[in-house]
Amino acid sequence: MNIDMKEKVAVITGGAGVLGGSISKSLIVEGVKVAVITRSEESLNKATRELSSLGEFLGIQSDVLNIESLKTARAEILQKWGKIDILVNVAGGNMPGATLEKEQTIFDMKIDDFDKVTNLNLNGTIYSCLIFGEAMSKQKEGCIINISSMASISAITRVPGYSVAKSGVDIFTKWLAMEMAMKFGEKIRVNAIAPGFFIGKQNERVLLNEDGTYTDRSLKILAHTPMGRFGDINELNGLIHFLCSEQAGFITGSIIPVDGGFSSFSGI
Ligand SMILES: NC(=O)c1ccc[n+]([C@@H]2O[C@H](COP(=O)([O-])OP(=O)(O)OC[C@H]3O[C@@H](n4cnc5c(N)ncnc54)[C@H](O)[C@@H]3O)[C@@H](O)[C@H]2O)c1
C-alpha cells in the first residue's frame, strides 16, 4: 500500500501532547504541512522545538473551547497554505478533579469538574470540527479524525464525565459524517479512533506507582487486554495515515478501536 501524503495540510489540536505529538511528527516527516493547535505558550514552545526542524510546521496558540481563537487559527492556516485537508482532534483527556476516588460514589462527583471535562472533550471536538470542517465544506474535500476512548464503549469505573463526553464524540462523529457526505459530497469523511490504554502524562498518576511499577488499576487493564500490554504512543499513526488516504475512500462514520483487543474481549 502506497500512501502519498505530500502536499496535504493537516491541523492537529492537542498536537503538543503525548499522542498528538507523535501523530504530528509522523505526518510532518511524510511531507504533510502540519499546524499544531495548542493552548499554552509552554506547550507551543515544546511543539516548536520538537517539530519545526522536521518539515513544514506552524504552531498556533489557540483554545479549542474558544470559537474566535479557532477562527483566527483557521485564517492563519488558510493564509499560509490555502487549504485544510486533514483535521485530527486530539485535544482532550480526563482531569484529576473529574476522576472519582476509589471510595467516592457518583453522588460525590464535583459538578464543576464534570462540566470542565465534558466541555473540553465534547465541545472542544465539536467546535474544532465546525471551524476547520467549514473550510473543508467549501473545498468539498477533507478528512476529519476525532479521538474517542474505550470509556465510550463500556462503563469504566471512576471516570463518569470523560465517558459521557467521549460517547458524545462518537455520535457526533457519525452525525457529522452523514451531514458532510449528504450535503457537501463524498470526499469529506469523518471518522474516530478509539485508543485503548497508552501511558501518557495525564494518566500516569493512576497507572504507575511512584517507583514505576504498575498500579492495581493498570494490572486490571492489562488483565482485560488480550495482548497484555499498553499501547506504544506511535501505534495510532498507521491508522491515521490510512484514514487520510484515498485507500480509505469509502470509510466514513466509523469508530475504530486501536486497543490490543480490549474492547472485543469479554473478560472470561
Ligand atoms: N493516553 C491514553 O491512554 C488515551 C486513551 C484514549 C484516549 N485518549 C485521548 O487521546 C487524546 C490525547 O491524549 P494524551 O494522553 O496524548 O494527552 P496529553 O495531555 O498529552 O495531550 C492533550 C493535549 O491537548 C492540549 N489541550 C488541552 N486542552 C486544550 C484546549 N482547551 N485547547 C487546545 N489544546 C488543549 C494539551 O495542552 C495537550 O497538549 C485525548 O483526547 C485523550 O482523551 C488518550
The ligand as a MOL file (V3000), in Angstrom:
LIG
                    3D

  0  0  0     0  0            999 V3000
M  V30 BEGIN CTAB
M  V30 COUNTS 44 48 0 0 0
M  V30 BEGIN ATOM
M  V30 1 N -3.4300 8.2540 26.7170 0
M  V30 2 C -4.4110 7.3670 26.5920 0
M  V30 3 O -4.3230 6.2250 27.0440 0
M  V30 4 C -5.6720 7.7360 25.8560 0
M  V30 5 C -6.6220 6.7320 25.6600 0
M  V30 6 C -7.7880 7.0460 24.9880 0
M  V30 7 C -7.9960 8.3250 24.5070 0
M  V30 8 N -7.0470 9.2790 24.7250 0 CHG=1
M  V30 9 C -7.3160 10.6050 24.1960 0
M  V30 10 O -6.2370 10.9860 23.3650 0
M  V30 11 C -6.0890 12.4010 23.4220 0
M  V30 12 C -4.6550 12.7660 23.7790 0
M  V30 13 O -4.2950 12.1700 24.9860 0
M  V30 14 P -2.8080 12.2830 25.5500 0
M  V30 15 O -2.6380 11.1550 26.5070 0
M  V30 16 O -1.8570 12.4370 24.4380 0 CHG=-1
M  V30 17 O -2.9280 13.6350 26.3990 0
M  V30 18 P -1.9680 14.9220 26.5020 0
M  V30 19 O -2.3860 15.6500 27.7470 0
M  V30 20 O -0.5450 14.5420 26.3770 0
M  V30 21 O -2.3960 15.7900 25.2300 0
M  V30 22 C -3.5170 16.6120 25.2080 0
M  V30 23 C -3.1170 17.9480 24.6210 0
M  V30 24 O -4.2940 18.7620 24.4790 0
M  V30 25 C -3.9590 20.0900 24.8190 0
M  V30 26 N -5.1540 20.8070 25.2590 0
M  V30 27 C -5.8700 20.6060 26.3960 0
M  V30 28 N -6.8790 21.4680 26.4610 0
M  V30 29 C -6.8170 22.2350 25.3460 0
M  V30 30 C -7.5970 23.3120 24.8490 0
M  V30 31 N -8.6530 23.7900 25.5300 0
M  V30 32 N -7.2480 23.8630 23.6600 0
M  V30 33 C -6.1700 23.4070 22.9700 0
M  V30 34 N -5.3940 22.3910 23.3990 0
M  V30 35 C -5.7140 21.8100 24.5680 0
M  V30 36 C -2.9480 19.9490 25.9580 0
M  V30 37 O -2.1490 21.1180 26.0790 0
M  V30 38 C -2.1440 18.7440 25.4950 0
M  V30 39 O -1.0310 19.1530 24.7080 0
M  V30 40 C -7.1340 12.9190 24.4120 0
M  V30 41 O -8.2920 13.3120 23.7010 0
M  V30 42 C -7.4340 11.6910 25.2420 0
M  V30 43 O -8.7090 11.7350 25.8040 0
M  V30 44 C -5.8880 9.0180 25.3940 0
M  V30 END ATOM
M  V30 BEGIN BOND
M  V30 1 1 1 2
M  V30 2 2 2 3
M  V30 3 1 2 4
M  V30 4 1 4 5
M  V30 5 2 4 44
M  V30 6 2 5 6
M  V30 7 1 6 7
M  V30 8 2 7 8
M  V30 9 1 8 9
M  V30 10 1 8 44
M  V30 11 1 9 10
M  V30 12 1 9 42
M  V30 13 1 10 11
M  V30 14 1 11 12
M  V30 15 1 11 40
M  V30 16 1 12 13
M  V30 17 1 13 14
M  V30 18 2 14 15
M  V30 19 1 14 16
M  V30 20 1 14 17
M  V30 21 1 17 18
M  V30 22 2 18 19
M  V30 23 1 18 20
M  V30 24 1 18 21
M  V30 25 1 21 22
M  V30 26 1 22 23
M  V30 27 1 23 24
M  V30 28 1 23 38
M  V30 29 1 24 25
M  V30 30 1 25 26
M  V30 31 1 25 36
M  V30 32 1 26 27
M  V30 33 1 26 35
M  V30 34 2 27 28
M  V30 35 1 28 29
M  V30 36 1 29 30
M  V30 37 2 29 35
M  V30 38 1 30 31
M  V30 39 2 30 32
M  V30 40 1 32 33
M  V30 41 2 33 34
M  V30 42 1 34 35
M  V30 43 1 36 37
M  V30 44 1 36 38
M  V30 45 1 38 39
M  V30 46 1 40 41
M  V30 47 1 40 42
M  V30 48 1 42 43
M  V30 END BOND
M  V30 END CTAB
M  END
